[in-house]
Amino acid sequence: MIIVIGIVTWLAAAGVRWWMMQTYARWREVPNTIGANGHAIARHILDANGLQSVQLEVAAGTLTDHYIPSQDRLRLSEAVNNQASIASLAVAAHEVGHALQDFDEYKPMKLKALLMPLAAISNNIGIGVMLFGMMSGSGGLINIGMLMLFSGIGGQLLTLPIEFDASKRALDELVRLRLVDDKDLQGAKSMLRAAAMTYVAGAATSFAFLAFILLKFFKR
């Protein structure tokens, strides 16, 4: 049963990612009212919040936009950086939302920065411990590996509140600074909603894998 749930969850996550790309393709073709590209939007919101120290850079790829707290750097994908579309406006504002979180010392972001390196190490080691346990026939090692995978996946769940909060901050800033009209705001909401659902789908996939691990653990 758990395998079926896992397959269904994976297919649903793939469908959500496809929906996200379709939503992005739609709104990248619609110009925003103020005619500003993602770089200009991001710079304006940053400067309006006293974050002149945050540097803007261009990242290769599609929707590879991200903020690096440790370096005060915000990287926008080429299309988002250069195009004056509603999609660019929404994505750029969302990434600035992460910079605002960093400036406000948003606790979930700080906790994620602390836990994710440990979670990644735990996840990698856990896989190795499980495989060694399987080869050696050691149930104890298999159980330890499962628990390490559990902690690694749990660290990923912090992404959800961080991403939702960044989108809320983005929309608040777009309205406060009068960077959107009603049409642009609805488009930005649609774009950010689709993006948020990809994180929800990713979390659901992690939960399904987590349930599989726990089932195996308790069966042992």
C-alpha positions in Angstrom: 0.0 0.0 0.0 2.8 2.4 0.9 4.4 1.8 -2.4 1.2 2.7 -4.2 1.0 5.9 -2.2 4.6 6.7 -3.0 4.0 6.3 -6.7 0.8 8.4 -6.7 2.6 11.1 -4.6 5.5 11.2 -7.1 3.2 11.5 -10.1 1.2 14.2 -8.3 4.5 16.1 -7.6 5.5 15.8 -11.3 2.1 17.1 -12.3 2.5 20.1 -10.0 5.9 20.9 -11.4 4.5 20.8 -14.9 1.7 23.2 -13.8 4.3 25.5 -12.4 6.2 25.6 -15.7 3.0 26.2 -17.6 2.1 29.1 -15.2 5.5 30.6 -15.6 5.3 30.3 -19.4 2.0 32.1 -19.4 3.0 35.0 -17.2 6.4 35.5 -18.7 4.6 36.5 -21.9 2.5 39.2 -20.1 4.3 42.6 -19.6 3.9 44.2 -16.2 2.3 47.6 -16.1 5.4 49.6 -14.9 7.6 48.1 -17.6 10.4 47.1 -15.2 12.5 43.9 -15.5 13.2 41.6 -12.6 16.6 43.3 -11.9 14.9 46.7 -11.5 12.1 45.3 -9.3 14.5 43.5 -7.0 16.8 46.5 -6.7 14.0 48.9 -6.0 12.5 46.7 -3.2 15.9 46.1 -1.7 16.8 49.8 -1.7 13.4 50.8 -0.3 14.2 48.5 2.7 17.7 49.7 3.3 19.4 46.6 1.7 21.7 48.4 -0.6 24.5 45.9 0.5 22.7 43.0 -1.2 24.3 42.4 -4.6 22.3 41.3 -7.7 23.8 38.7 -10.1 22.5 36.7 -13.0 22.3 32.9 -12.7 22.3 30.5 -15.6 19.3 28.4 -16.3 15.5 28.7 -16.0 14.0 29.6 -12.6 17.3 29.1 -10.9 16.7 32.3 -8.9 18.0 32.1 -5.3 19.2 34.2 -2.4 22.5 33.4 -0.6 22.3 34.7 3.0 25.9 34.1 3.9 27.1 36.3 1.0 24.3 38.9 0.7 23.8 37.9 -2.9 20.6 37.6 -4.8 20.8 35.7 -8.1 18.1 36.0 -10.8 17.8 33.7 -13.8 18.5 35.4 -17.1 14.9 35.6 -18.2 13.7 36.9 -14.9 16.5 39.4 -14.7 16.0 40.9 -18.2 12.3 40.6 -19.0 9.7 43.1 -17.9 7.0 40.5 -17.4 4.6 39.7 -14.5 6.5 36.4 -14.0 9.8 38.3 -13.6 8.1 40.8 -11.2 6.7 38.0 -9.0 9.9 35.8 -8.9 12.2 38.8 -8.3 10.0 40.0 -5.4 9.9 36.5 -3.9 13.6 36.3 -3.8 13.8 39.7 -2.2 11.4 38.3 0.3 14.2 35.9 1.4 16.6 38.9 1.7 14.0 40.6 4.0 13.8 37.4 6.1 17.6 37.5 6.5 17.5 41.1 7.5 14.8 40.5 10.0 16.6 37.4 11.3 13.6 35.3 10.5 13.9 32.3 12.9 12.9 29.4 10.5 15.5 30.7 8.0 18.2 30.8 10.6 17.2 27.3 11.8 17.3 25.9 8.3 20.7 27.4 7.7 21.9 25.6 10.8 20.1 22.2 10.2 20.4 21.7 6.4 24.2 21.0 6.3 23.7 18.5 9.2 20.6 17.0 7.4 22.6 16.6 4.2 25.4 14.8 6.0 22.9 12.7 8.0 21.1 11.7 4.8 24.3 10.7 2.9 25.7 8.8 5.8 22.3 7.2 6.5 22.2 5.7 3.0 25.7 4.3 3.4 24.9 2.8 6.8 21.7 1.2 5.5 23.5 -0.3 2.5 26.3 -1.7 4.7 23.7 -3.1 7.1 21.9 -4.8 4.2 25.1 -6.3 2.9 26.3 -7.4 6.4 22.8 -8.6 7.5 22.9 -6.2 10.5 19.4 -5.2 11.4 20.8 -2.7 13.9 22.7 -0.8 11.2 19.7 -0.8 9.0 17.6 0.8 11.7 20.3 3.4 12.4 20.5 4.3 8.7 16.7 4.7 8.6 16.7 7.0 11.6 19.5 9.1 10.0 17.4 9.3 6.8 14.5 10.4 8.9 16.4 13.3 10.3 17.7 14.3 6.9 14.2 14.5 5.4 12.8 16.3 8.4 15.2 19.2 7.8 13.7 19.7 4.4 10.3 20.4 5.8 11.5 23.8 7.1 11.4 25.0 3.5 7.6 25.3 3.5 7.1 28.1 6.1 10.1 29.9 4.7 8.8 29.9 1.1 5.2 30.9 2.1 6.5 33.8 4.2 8.8 35.0 1.4 5.8 35.1 -1.0 3.7 37.0 1.5 6.5 39.5 2.0 6.9 39.8 -1.8 3.2 40.6 -2.3 3.2 43.1 0.6 6.1 45.0 -0.8 4.7 45.0 -4.4 1.5 46.6 -3.0 3.2 48.9 -0.5 5.6 50.3 -3.1 2.9 50.6 -5.8 4.7 48.4 -8.2 1.5 46.5 -9.3 -2.0 47.3 -10.5 -4.9 44.8 -9.9 -4.0 42.8 -13.0 -0.4 42.5 -12.1 -1.2 41.6 -8.5 -3.5 38.8 -9.6 -0.9 37.5 -12.0 1.8 37.6 -9.3 -0.4 35.8 -6.9 -1.1 33.1 -9.5 2.6 32.7 -10.2 3.6 32.5 -6.5 0.7 30.1 -5.7 2.0 27.7 -8.4 5.5 28.0 -7.1 4.4 27.4 -3.5 2.6 24.2 -4.6 5.8 22.8 -6.0 7.3 23.0 -2.4 4.1 21.4 -1.0 4.4 18.6 -3.6 8.1 18.2 -2.7 7.2 18.0 1.0 4.5 15.5 0.3 7.0 13.3 -1.6 9.3 13.5 1.4 6.5 12.6 3.7 5.7 9.5 1.6 9.3 8.4 1.7 9.4 9.2 5.4 6.3 7.0 6.0 8.0 4.2 4.1 11.1 4.4 6.3 9.0 4.5 9.5 7.0 1.5 8.3 10.1 -0.5 7.7 11.6 0.7 11.0 8.6 -0.4 13.1 8.2 -3.7 11.3 11.7 -4.5 12.4 
